[in-house]
Amino acid sequence: MCGIVGYAGYNEAAPFLLEGLQKLEYRGYDSAGIAVFSDKVRTMKSQGRLATLREKVDAAGGIPGSLGIGHTRWATHGAPNDINSHPHTSMSGRITVVHNGIIENYIPLKEELESQGVVFRSETDTEVVAQLFDKLYDGDLVGTLIKVISRIRGSYALGILCTDYPDTLLAVRKDSPMIIGLGEHENYIASDIPAVLDHTRNYYLLNDNEIAIIKADSVELLDTDRNPIHRDVYTVDYDISAAEKGGYDYFMMKEIKEQPNALRTCIGSRIHNGDIRLDKIRLTEEQIKNIGRIHIVACGSAWHAGIVGKYVIEELTRIPVEVDLASEFRYRRPILSRNDLCITISQSGETADTLAALREAKANDVHVLSIVNAVGSSIARESDDVLYTMAGPEIAVATTKGYSTQLAVLYLIALKFGKIRQTIAPETAAKLLTALEALPEQLESLFADEEALKALAKQHSDKDHVFVIGRGIDYGASLESSLKLKEISYVHSEAYAAGELKHGTISLIEEGTLVVAVATQDQLYEKLVSNVKEVKARGAYVVAIVKEGCTDVEGVADKVFYIPDTEDIFTSTLTVVPMQLFAYYTAIERGCDVDKPRNLAKSVTVE
């Protein structure tokens, strides 16, 4: 949650800060603010979207200065208003801070500081950092920061200005993302790469409790003992245009349409001469043969991918699979054995709950294989093995290509493990591999239904409740389809295992209720059609998503969308696309901001 940027150079800081925040607005957009230092620190902040802050800055004729920090907020502590917006400044005006994360012990620290006469202006946990820094400050900027981070608990990425150091930007992180962008005669901090891409492709990644001292012509990295850190420079290897809208009204539609190519990259780069190569994972064939249980741990859409992955992995490898919400995993004292495998899934690689679950698994000597998109992210670095989804930058809050490529990696894992464990026959493996390679083209063919789905959205955009039902793998796909409607169109939508309807939920079906029935599993198709008849008998309007050739459903459902015929275990990649498009156009019809749904942010870096 939240996005931070910072600039140290010889040019004006404010234009970069505003531009960088715009690239990070997917991380939070309740309010925004910047602070720029020339002869003094000038701060300007505003409730609402970044455009409001930009108007305020322009009306003031800009903010002069070549050193500055900025913040776009997803509110945690205190309402989204001008006072609670970042940056926050200490009572003396000497220290100014931006922060992504949560200071968990801010209440006792605040009470301690108030007892010493410090007056707080905001309701935020972040202001404690600024006030504590000022209280502990003894002229030694780095030494004071070390004292501060020894006192605070929680997660943080901090950008700090001090009026005694007019050329220095200080940064530190723990459990929240932070990069240091490296330019020519200017350097940057940011929560994510898109903020600096127009200025540099080169950056450092900070590890926990590493300190960066940033000036126009230098970047110095230190540990908390003040020892220098030598760090390899990362270079962005994707086209800058991948992080731009490219003529689309919203990033989400662009990213929906990018799914075929994302799948081609994710799948094609790992198939060689009829064999799957899982990059350079250290998990040996002997370890794979001896896996006792797999724990898939994730949040949100990644968890939905994990649900589908459970079906596929168990089918092909006969390894028992448990799927856990990361936010519950470590608190339930999971039963872990040394020959287990933990698969964590996270688009950003910074998801706080998933990172905590990863550490719990490693603390129990369990091998961790992570599926992430962001190269060099915290989860990637802390895992024993990592498989990148190669989806490219995903800017819209609602994931599309991120989810599709996570599924693809899970398919690859299942097929590779199945071949090693000899739980699938060679001819079956070859057939499945051919079907897997065909998925990108099959997915692309689904865009032919876009206008029909747009019309369907127009017809049903006034619905208050939608149910998505399926059985087996289709139930897993239904979870993600339902979430797409919820998060971007604000329609109350629920996914149900179709066989459970008669155990209570069918009481909610009434005349005109929209029900989407996903029915692509050959063995379960007839049972799902029976469930469709049950809801139709109670007045539901049914949209069915089925494989090509299942035309008999047209006599039961009100509207039918067909996906290309594929192996049952791969259908989730295809069935979700009509629902992504339906959710997108429903959101448009309802006047919603597709890329920035209310109360949400892209990367959840707080528990």
C-alpha positions as CSV (number, residue, x, y, z in Angstrom):
1,M,0.0,0.0,0.0
2,C,1.1,3.6,-0.7
3,G,3.7,4.8,-3.1
4,I,6.7,6.9,-2.3
5,V,9.2,8.7,-4.5
6,G,12.3,10.9,-3.9
7,Y,14.7,12.9,-5.9
8,A,18.2,14.3,-5.4
9,G,19.8,16.1,-8.3
10,Y,20.4,19.4,-10.0
11,N,17.0,19.8,-11.8
12,E,13.7,20.8,-10.2
13,A,12.4,18.0,-8.0
14,A,8.7,18.7,-8.1
15,P,8.0,17.7,-11.7
16,F,9.7,14.3,-11.2
17,L,7.8,13.8,-7.9
18,L,4.5,14.4,-9.5
19,E,5.3,12.3,-12.5
20,G,6.6,9.5,-10.4
21,L,3.6,9.5,-8.1
22,Q,1.3,9.3,-11.1
23,K,3.1,6.1,-12.1
24,L,2.5,4.8,-8.6
25,E,-1.0,5.8,-8.1
26,Y,-2.1,2.2,-8.4
27,R,-0.6,1.7,-5.0
28,G,-3.0,4.2,-3.3
29,Y,-5.0,7.2,-4.3
30,D,-6.8,8.5,-1.2
31,S,-4.5,11.5,-1.0
32,A,-1.1,12.7,-2.1
33,G,1.7,15.2,-1.2
34,I,5.2,16.4,-1.9
35,A,7.9,18.1,0.1
36,V,10.7,20.0,-1.7
37,F,13.8,21.5,0.0
38,S,15.6,24.6,-1.3
39,D,16.2,27.3,1.4
40,K,13.5,25.5,3.5
41,V,11.2,22.6,3.1
42,R,8.0,23.5,1.4
43,T,5.2,20.9,1.7
44,M,2.0,20.7,-0.3
45,K,-0.6,18.0,0.0
46,S,-4.2,17.3,-0.9
47,Q,-7.0,14.8,-0.3
48,G,-8.1,12.8,-3.3
49,R,-6.5,11.9,-6.6
50,L,-3.1,13.2,-7.6
51,A,-4.7,15.5,-10.2
52,T,-5.9,17.6,-7.3
53,L,-2.4,18.0,-5.9
54,R,-1.0,18.8,-9.3
55,E,-3.6,21.6,-9.7
56,K,-2.6,23.0,-6.3
57,V,1.1,23.0,-7.2
58,D,0.4,24.6,-10.6
59,A,-1.7,27.3,-8.9
60,A,1.1,28.1,-6.6
61,G,3.5,28.5,-9.5
62,G,5.4,25.3,-8.6
63,I,7.6,24.5,-5.7
64,P,11.3,25.3,-6.3
65,G,14.1,23.0,-5.2
66,S,16.2,20.1,-6.3
67,L,15.7,17.7,-3.4
68,G,12.3,16.3,-2.5
69,I,10.1,13.4,-1.5
70,G,6.5,12.5,-2.4
71,H,3.7,10.1,-1.4
72,T,0.4,8.8,-2.7
73,R,-1.6,7.3,0.1
74,W,-3.8,4.3,0.8
75,A,-5.2,5.2,4.2
76,T,-4.5,3.0,7.2
77,H,-4.3,5.3,10.2
78,G,-6.5,8.3,10.0
79,A,-9.0,9.4,7.5
80,P,-7.8,10.4,4.0
81,N,-7.6,14.2,4.4
82,D,-5.0,17.0,3.9
83,I,-3.7,16.7,7.5
84,N,-3.2,13.0,7.5
85,S,-1.6,13.0,4.0
86,H,2.1,12.5,3.7
87,P,4.8,14.0,3.9
88,H,4.8,14.5,7.7
89,T,7.1,17.0,9.4
90,S,8.4,17.1,13.0
91,M,7.2,19.9,15.3
92,S,10.5,21.8,14.9
93,G,10.2,21.6,11.1
94,R,13.7,19.9,10.9
95,I,12.6,16.4,9.8
96,T,10.2,15.5,7.0
97,V,9.2,11.9,6.2
98,V,7.2,9.8,3.7
99,H,6.4,6.2,4.7
100,N,4.9,3.1,3.2
101,G,4.0,0.4,5.8
102,I,2.7,0.4,9.3
103,I,4.4,1.3,12.6
104,E,2.9,-1.2,14.9
105,N,4.1,0.4,18.2
106,Y,3.2,3.9,17.3
107,I,0.8,4.4,20.2
108,P,3.3,3.9,23.1
109,L,5.9,5.9,21.1
110,K,3.4,8.7,20.6
111,E,2.4,8.7,24.3
112,E,6.1,8.9,25.2
113,L,6.7,11.8,22.9
114,E,3.6,13.6,24.0
115,S,4.7,13.3,27.7
116,Q,7.9,15.1,26.6
117,G,5.9,18.0,25.1
118,V,5.7,17.0,21.5
119,V,2.5,18.1,19.8
120,F,1.1,15.8,17.0
121,R,-1.0,17.2,14.2
122,S,-2.2,14.1,12.4
123,E,-3.8,10.7,13.3
124,T,-1.2,8.8,11.4
125,D,1.4,6.3,12.7
126,T,3.9,7.9,10.3
127,E,4.1,11.2,12.2
128,V,5.7,9.3,15.1
129,V,8.7,8.6,12.9
130,A,9.3,12.3,12.1
131,Q,8.8,13.3,15.7
132,L,10.9,10.5,17.1
133,F,13.7,11.2,14.7
134,D,13.7,14.9,15.7
135,K,13.7,14.0,19.4
136,L,16.7,11.7,19.0
137,Y,18.6,13.8,16.5
138,D,22.1,14.8,17.6
139,G,23.5,16.1,14.3
140,D,24.4,12.6,13.0
141,L,21.8,11.8,10.4
142,V,22.7,8.2,9.9
143,G,23.3,7.5,13.6
144,T,19.9,9.0,14.4
145,L,18.2,6.9,11.8
146,I,19.8,3.7,13.3
147,K,18.4,4.7,16.7
148,V,14.9,5.3,15.2
149,I,14.6,2.0,13.4
150,S,15.8,0.2,16.6
151,R,12.8,1.8,18.4
152,I,10.0,1.3,15.8
153,R,8.3,-2.0,15.1
154,G,6.4,-2.9,11.9
155,S,7.0,-2.5,8.2
156,Y,8.4,0.6,6.6
157,A,10.0,2.1,3.5
158,L,11.0,5.6,4.6
159,G,12.2,8.7,2.7
160,I,13.6,11.4,5.0
161,L,14.7,15.0,4.6
162,C,16.6,17.0,7.2
163,T,17.1,20.7,7.0
164,D,20.7,20.4,8.3
165,Y,21.5,18.3,5.1
166,P,20.3,20.3,2.1
167,D,21.8,17.9,-0.4
168,T,20.9,14.6,1.1
169,L,17.9,12.2,0.9
170,L,17.9,9.4,3.4
171,A,16.1,6.1,2.8
172,V,15.6,2.8,4.7
173,R,13.3,-0.2,4.3
174,K,12.0,-3.2,6.2
175,D,9.2,-5.5,4.8
176,S,8.1,-2.8,2.3
177,P,9.5,-2.3,-1.2
178,M,12.1,0.3,-2.1
179,I,14.3,0.8,-5.1
180,I,17.1,3.3,-5.6
181,G,17.1,4.6,-9.1
182,L,20.6,5.5,-10.5
183,G,20.7,8.4,-13.0
184,E,23.3,10.9,-14.3
185,H,23.8,13.7,-11.8
186,E,20.5,12.7,-10.2
187,N,19.3,9.7,-8.2
188,Y,15.9,8.6,-7.0
189,I,13.9,6.5,-4.6
190,A,10.7,4.8,-5.4
191,S,8.3,2.1,-4.3
192,D,8.4,0.5,-7.7
193,I,10.2,0.7,-11.0
194,P,7.6,2.5,-13.2
195,A,8.1,5.7,-11.2
196,V,11.7,6.1,-12.5
197,L,11.5,4.4,-15.9
198,D,11.4,7.6,-17.9
199,H,14.7,8.6,-16.3
200,T,16.7,5.5,-15.7
201,R,16.7,1.7,-16.2
202,N,19.3,1.1,-13.5
203,Y,18.6,0.6,-9.9
204,Y,19.6,-0.9,-6.6
205,L,17.3,-3.1,-4.5
206,L,17.5,-2.4,-0.7
207,N,17.3,-5.3,1.7
208,D,15.7,-5.0,5.1
209,N,17.3,-2.4,7.4
210,E,19.8,-1.2,4.8
211,I,20.3,2.5,4.6
212,A,20.8,4.6,1.5
213,I,22.4,8.0,1.6
214,I,21.4,9.6,-1.7
215,K,22.9,12.8,-3.3
216,A,22.9,14.1,-6.8
217,D,26.2,12.5,-7.7
218,S,26.4,9.6,-5.2
219,V,24.5,6.7,-3.6
220,E,26.0,5.1,-0.5
221,L,24.5,2.0,1.0
222,L,25.2,1.0,4.7
223,D,24.1,-1.6,7.1
224,T,23.0,-0.7,10.7
225,D,26.6,-1.1,11.9
226,R,27.5,1.6,9.3
227,N,29.5,-0.9,7.2
228,P,29.5,-0.2,3.4
229,I,27.3,-2.5,1.3
230,H,28.3,-3.3,-2.3
231,R,25.3,-4.2,-4.4
232,D,24.9,-5.3,-8.0
233,V,23.0,-2.9,-10.2
234,Y,19.8,-4.2,-11.7
235,T,18.7,-3.1,-15.2
236,V,15.1,-3.0,-16.4
237,D,14.9,-5.3,-19.5
238,Y,11.4,-4.6,-20.7
239,D,10.2,-1.9,-23.0
240,I,9.2,1.3,-21.3
241,S,6.0,1.3,-23.4
242,A,4.9,-1.8,-21.5
243,A,4.2,0.5,-18.5
244,E,2.1,2.9,-20.6
245,K,-1.5,2.7,-21.7
246,G,-0.7,2.5,-25.4
247,G,-3.9,4.0,-26.6
248,Y,-6.3,2.1,-24.4
249,D,-8.7,3.9,-22.1
250,Y,-7.6,1.8,-19.1
251,F,-4.6,-0.3,-18.2
252,M,-6.9,-3.2,-17.4
253,M,-8.1,-3.6,-21.0
254,K,-4.5,-3.3,-22.3
255,E,-3.5,-6.0,-19.8
256,I,-6.4,-8.3,-20.8
257,K,-5.3,-8.0,-24.4
258,E,-1.6,-8.7,-23.4
259,Q,-2.5,-12.1,-22.0
260,P,-1.8,-14.1,-25.1
261,N,1.7,-12.7,-25.4
262,A,2.3,-13.0,-21.7
263,L,1.4,-16.7,-21.9
264,R,3.6,-17.3,-24.9
265,T,6.6,-15.8,-23.0
266,C,5.8,-17.6,-19.8
267,I,5.2,-21.0,-21.4
268,G,7.2,-21.0,-24.5
269,S,10.5,-20.0,-22.8
270,R,10.3,-23.1,-20.6
271,I,9.5,-25.8,-23.2
272,H,12.5,-27.2,-25.2
273,N,12.3,-30.2,-27.4
274,G,9.3,-31.6,-25.7
275,D,10.6,-31.1,-22.2
276,I,9.9,-28.5,-19.5
277,R,12.8,-26.6,-18.0
278,L,11.9,-24.9,-14.8
279,D,14.6,-22.3,-15.0
280,K,17.5,-23.1,-12.6
281,I,15.6,-24.3,-9.6
282,R,17.6,-26.0,-7.0
283,L,14.9,-28.5,-6.1
284,T,16.4,-31.8,-7.2
285,E,14.5,-34.7,-8.9
286,E,15.1,-36.8,-5.8
287,Q,13.5,-34.1,-3.6
288,I,10.5,-33.9,-6.0
289,K,10.1,-37.7,-5.9
290,N,10.0,-37.5,-2.1
291,I,7.7,-34.5,-1.6
292,G,5.2,-35.5,1.1
293,R,2.8,-32.5,0.8
294,I,2.6,-29.2,-1.0
295,H,1.4,-26.1,0.7
296,I,0.3,-23.3,-1.7
297,V,0.1,-20.0,0.1
298,A,-1.2,-16.8,-1.4
299,C,-3.7,-13.9,-1.2
300,G,-6.5,-12.7,-3.4
301,S,-6.3,-13.6,-7.1
302,A,-3.0,-15.5,-6.4
303,W,-4.9,-17.6,-3.9
304,H,-7.6,-18.3,-6.6
305,A,-4.8,-19.4,-8.9
306,G,-3.6,-21.7,-6.1
307,I,-7.0,-23.3,-5.8
308,V,-6.9,-24.2,-9.5
309,G,-3.3,-25.3,-9.0
310,K,-4.4,-27.7,-6.3
311,Y,-6.7,-29.6,-8.7
312,V,-4.1,-29.7,-11.4
313,I,-1.1,-30.7,-9.3
314,E,-3.0,-33.4,-7.4
315,E,-4.3,-34.8,-10.7
316,L,-0.9,-35.0,-12.4
317,T,1.4,-35.7,-9.5
318,R,-0.8,-37.4,-6.8
319,I,0.9,-35.2,-4.2
320,P,-1.6,-33.9,-1.6
321,V,-1.9,-30.2,-1.8
322,E,-3.2,-27.7,0.8
323,V,-4.1,-24.2,-0.2
324,D,-3.9,-21.5,2.5
325,L,-4.7,-17.9,2.6
326,A,-1.4,-16.3,3.6
327,S,-3.1,-14.1,6.2
328,E,-4.2,-17.2,8.0
329,F,-1.2,-19.5,7.4
330,R,1.3,-18.7,10.1
331,Y,-1.4,-18.0,12.7
332,R,-2.9,-21.4,12.6
333,R,0.4,-23.2,13.5
334,P,0.5,-25.1,10.2
335,I,1.8,-28.7,10.4
336,L,4.9,-28.7,8.3
337,S,7.4,-31.5,7.5
338,R,10.9,-31.2,6.1
339,N,10.0,-33.1,3.0
340,D,7.1,-30.8,2.2
341,L,7.2,-28.0,-0.4
342,C,5.8,-24.6,0.1
343,I,4.7,-22.7,-3.1
344,T,4.1,-19.0,-2.4
345,I,2.4,-16.9,-5.1
346,S,2.5,-13.1,-5.4
347,Q,2.4,-10.8,-8.4
348,S,4.4,-8.0,-6.7
349,G,6.7,-10.3,-4.7
350,E,6.1,-7.9,-1.8
351,T,2.8,-9.1,-0.4
352,A,3.2,-8.8,3.4
353,D,1.1,-11.8,4.4
354,T,2.7,-14.0,1.8
355,L,6.2,-12.9,2.8
356,A,5.4,-13.7,6.5
357,A,4.1,-17.1,5.4
358,L,7.3,-17.8,3.4
359,R,9.4,-17.0,6.5
360,E,7.3,-19.3,8.6
361,A,7.9,-22.1,6.2
362,K,11.6,-21.5,6.0
363,A,11.8,-21.4,9.8
364,N,10.4,-24.9,9.7
365,D,13.1,-26.1,7.2
366,V,10.5,-26.3,4.4
367,H,11.8,-25.7,0.8
368,V,10.1,-22.6,-0.6
369,L,9.4,-22.2,-4.3
370,S,7.8,-18.9,-5.2
371,I,5.9,-17.7,-8.2
372,V,6.3,-14.0,-8.7
373,N,6.3,-11.4,-11.4
374,A,8.7,-8.7,-10.0
375,V,12.3,-9.6,-10.5
376,G,14.4,-9.2,-7.3
377,S,11.4,-8.6,-5.1
378,S,11.5,-9.6,-1.4
379,I,9.7,-12.9,-1.9
380,A,11.9,-13.8,-4.8
381,R,15.1,-13.0,-2.9
382,E,14.1,-14.9,0.2
383,S,12.8,-18.0,-1.5
384,D,14.9,-21.2,-2.1
385,D,13.7,-21.2,-5.7
386,V,11.7,-18.7,-7.8
387,L,9.8,-19.0,-11.1
388,Y,9.0,-15.7,-12.7
389,T,5.7,-15.3,-14.5
390,M,7.3,-12.9,-17.0
391,A,4.0,-11.0,-17.3
392,G,5.7,-7.6,-17.6
393,P,4.4,-4.6,-15.7
394,E,0.8,-4.9,-14.5
395,I,-0.6,-1.5,-13.5
396,A,-4.3,-2.0,-13.1
397,V,-5.2,-2.9,-9.6
398,A,-7.4,-5.8,-10.8
399,T,-5.0,-8.5,-12.0
400,T,-5.5,-10.2,-15.4
401,K,-2.3,-11.3,-17.0
402,G,-0.8,-11.7,-13.6
403,Y,-3.4,-14.3,-12.8
404,S,-3.1,-16.0,-16.2
405,T,0.6,-16.4,-16.0
406,Q,0.5,-17.7,-12.4
407,L,-1.8,-20.4,-13.6
408,A,0.6,-21.2,-16.5
409,V,3.5,-21.6,-14.1
410,L,1.4,-23.9,-11.9
411,Y,0.6,-26.0,-15.0
412,L,4.3,-26.3,-15.8
413,I,5.1,-27.3,-12.3
414,A,2.4,-30.0,-12.3
415,L,3.6,-31.4,-15.6
416,K,7.2,-31.4,-14.7
417,F,6.7,-33.0,-11.3
418,G,4.3,-35.6,-12.8
419,K,6.9,-36.6,-15.4
420,I,9.6,-36.9,-12.7
421,R,7.4,-38.9,-10.4
422,Q,6.1,-41.0,-13.3
423,T,2.5,-40.4,-12.3
424,I,1.6,-39.5,-15.9
425,A,2.3,-41.7,-18.9
426,P,4.7,-40.2,-21.5
427,E,2.0,-40.1,-24.2
428,T,-0.3,-38.3,-21.8
429,A,2.4,-35.8,-20.9
430,A,3.1,-35.1,-24.6
431,K,-0.6,-34.5,-25.3
432,L,-0.9,-32.2,-22.3
433,L,2.2,-30.3,-23.4
434,T,0.7,-29.7,-26.8
435,A,-2.5,-28.4,-25.3
436,L,-0.6,-26.1,-23.0
437,E,1.4,-24.6,-25.9
438,A,-1.9,-24.0,-27.7
439,L,-3.4,-21.9,-24.9
440,P,-2.1,-18.4,-26.0
441,E,-3.7,-18.7,-29.4
442,Q,-6.9,-20.1,-27.9
443,L,-7.1,-17.3,-25.4
444,E,-6.7,-14.7,-28.2
445,S,-9.6,-16.2,-30.1
446,L,-11.9,-15.3,-27.1
447,F,-11.6,-11.6,-27.9
448,A,-14.1,-12.2,-30.7
449,D,-16.8,-12.2,-28.1
450,E,-15.9,-8.8,-26.7
451,E,-18.9,-6.9,-28.3
452,A,-21.4,-9.6,-27.1
453,L,-19.9,-9.4,-23.5
454,K,-20.1,-5.6,-23.7
455,A,-23.8,-5.9,-24.6
456,L,-24.4,-8.4,-21.8
457,A,-22.8,-5.9,-19.4
458,K,-25.0,-3.1,-20.6
459,Q,-28.1,-5.4,-20.1
460,H,-27.1,-6.4,-16.5
461,S,-25.1,-3.5,-15.1
462,D,-28.0,-2.6,-12.8
463,K,-27.9,-6.0,-11.0
464,D,-27.1,-5.8,-7.3
465,H,-26.2,-9.5,-6.9
466,V,-24.5,-12.0,-9.2
467,F,-23.6,-15.7,-8.5
468,V,-20.9,-17.6,-10.3
469,I,-21.1,-21.3,-10.0
470,G,-18.9,-24.2,-11.0
471,R,-17.7,-27.7,-10.0
472,G,-14.1,-28.9,-9.6
473,I,-11.6,-26.7,-11.4
474,D,-14.5,-24.6,-12.6
475,Y,-15.2,-23.7,-9.0
476,G,-11.7,-22.4,-8.7
477,A,-12.1,-20.3,-11.8
478,S,-15.5,-19.0,-10.5
479,L,-13.7,-17.5,-7.5
480,E,-11.5,-15.3,-9.7
481,S,-14.4,-14.5,-12.0
482,S,-16.5,-13.4,-9.1
483,L,-13.7,-11.3,-7.6
484,K,-13.3,-9.4,-10.9
485,L,-16.9,-8.2,-10.7
486,K,-16.6,-7.2,-7.0
487,E,-13.4,-5.3,-7.2
488,I,-13.9,-3.1,-10.2
489,S,-17.7,-2.8,-10.7
490,Y,-18.7,-3.0,-7.0
491,V,-21.4,-5.5,-7.8
492,H,-22.0,-8.0,-4.9
493,S,-20.8,-11.2,-6.4
494,E,-20.3,-14.7,-4.9
495,A,-18.7,-17.8,-6.2
496,Y,-20.2,-21.2,-5.1
497,A,-19.4,-24.8,-5.7
498,A,-22.5,-25.6,-7.7
499,G,-23.4,-28.6,-5.6
500,E,-23.6,-26.4,-2.5
501,L,-26.4,-24.3,-3.8
502,K,-29.1,-26.5,-2.5
503,H,-27.5,-26.4,1.0
504,G,-28.8,-22.9,1.6
505,T,-27.7,-20.4,-1.0
506,I,-30.4,-21.2,-3.5
507,S,-32.8,-19.3,-1.2
508,L,-31.2,-16.1,-2.6
509,I,-32.2,-16.9,-6.2
510,E,-35.2,-14.9,-7.3
511,E,-36.7,-13.7,-10.5
512,G,-34.0,-12.0,-12.6
513,T,-31.0,-13.0,-10.5
514,L,-27.9,-13.2,-12.7
515,V,-26.1,-16.6,-12.4
516,V,-23.0,-17.3,-14.4
517,A,-22.4,-21.1,-14.8
518,V,-19.0,-22.3,-15.7
519,A,-19.2,-25.9,-17.1
520,T,-16.1,-27.1,-18.8
521,Q,-15.3,-30.3,-16.9
522,D,-16.4,-33.3,-19.0
523,Q,-17.0,-35.5,-16.0
524,L,-19.1,-32.9,-14.2
525,Y,-20.8,-31.3,-17.1
526,E,-24.2,-33.0,-16.7
527,K,-24.3,-32.3,-13.0
528,L,-23.6,-28.6,-13.6
529,V,-26.4,-28.5,-16.2
530,S,-28.7,-29.9,-13.5
531,N,-27.7,-27.1,-11.2
532,V,-28.5,-24.6,-14.0
533,K,-32.0,-26.0,-14.3
534,E,-32.4,-25.7,-10.5
535,V,-31.7,-21.9,-10.6
536,K,-33.6,-21.4,-13.8
537,A,-36.7,-23.0,-12.1
538,R,-36.4,-20.2,-9.5
539,G,-36.3,-17.3,-12.0
540,A,-32.5,-16.9,-12.6
541,Y,-31.1,-15.4,-15.8
542,V,-28.2,-17.8,-16.6
543,V,-25.1,-17.2,-18.6
544,A,-23.2,-20.3,-19.3
545,I,-19.5,-20.7,-20.2
546,V,-18.8,-24.0,-21.8
547,K,-16.5,-25.8,-24.2
548,E,-17.1,-25.7,-28.0
549,G,-19.5,-28.4,-29.0
550,C,-21.6,-28.4,-25.8
551,T,-24.5,-26.8,-27.7
552,D,-27.2,-28.6,-25.8
553,V,-26.8,-26.1,-23.0
554,E,-28.4,-23.5,-25.3
555,G,-31.8,-25.1,-24.5
556,V,-31.2,-24.4,-20.7
557,A,-29.2,-21.2,-20.4
558,D,-30.3,-17.8,-21.5
559,K,-26.9,-16.9,-23.0
560,V,-23.9,-19.1,-23.9
561,F,-20.3,-18.3,-24.4
562,Y,-18.0,-21.0,-25.8
563,I,-14.3,-21.5,-25.1
564,P,-12.0,-23.5,-27.4
565,D,-11.8,-27.2,-26.6
566,T,-8.8,-28.0,-24.4
567,E,-7.8,-30.4,-21.7
568,D,-10.0,-30.1,-18.6
569,I,-7.1,-29.1,-16.4
570,F,-6.3,-26.0,-18.5
571,T,-9.8,-24.5,-18.9
572,S,-9.5,-21.9,-16.1
573,T,-7.1,-19.9,-18.3
574,L,-9.8,-19.6,-20.9
575,T,-13.0,-19.3,-18.8
576,V,-11.8,-16.3,-16.9
577,V,-11.3,-14.2,-20.0
578,P,-15.1,-13.7,-20.7
579,M,-15.5,-12.7,-17.1
580,Q,-12.7,-10.3,-17.2
581,L,-14.3,-8.5,-20.2
582,F,-17.8,-8.7,-18.6
583,A,-16.5,-7.2,-15.4
584,Y,-14.6,-4.5,-17.3
585,Y,-17.7,-3.4,-19.3
586,T,-19.9,-3.6,-16.2
587,A,-17.6,-1.2,-14.4
588,I,-17.7,1.1,-17.4
589,E,-21.5,1.1,-17.5
590,R,-21.6,1.8,-13.8
591,G,-19.2,4.8,-14.1
592,C,-16.4,3.2,-12.1
593,D,-12.7,3.9,-12.3
594,V,-11.6,0.6,-13.7
595,D,-7.9,0.9,-12.9
596,K,-8.3,2.4,-9.5
597,P,-11.2,0.8,-7.7
598,R,-12.2,2.4,-4.4
599,N,-10.5,1.3,-1.2
600,L,-8.0,-1.0,-3.0
601,A,-4.4,-0.8,-4.0
602,K,-2.2,-3.0,-6.2
603,S,0.4,-4.1,-3.8
604,V,-0.6,-5.0,-0.3
605,T,2.5,-4.5,1.8
606,V,0.9,-4.3,5.2
607,E,-0.8,-7.1,7.2
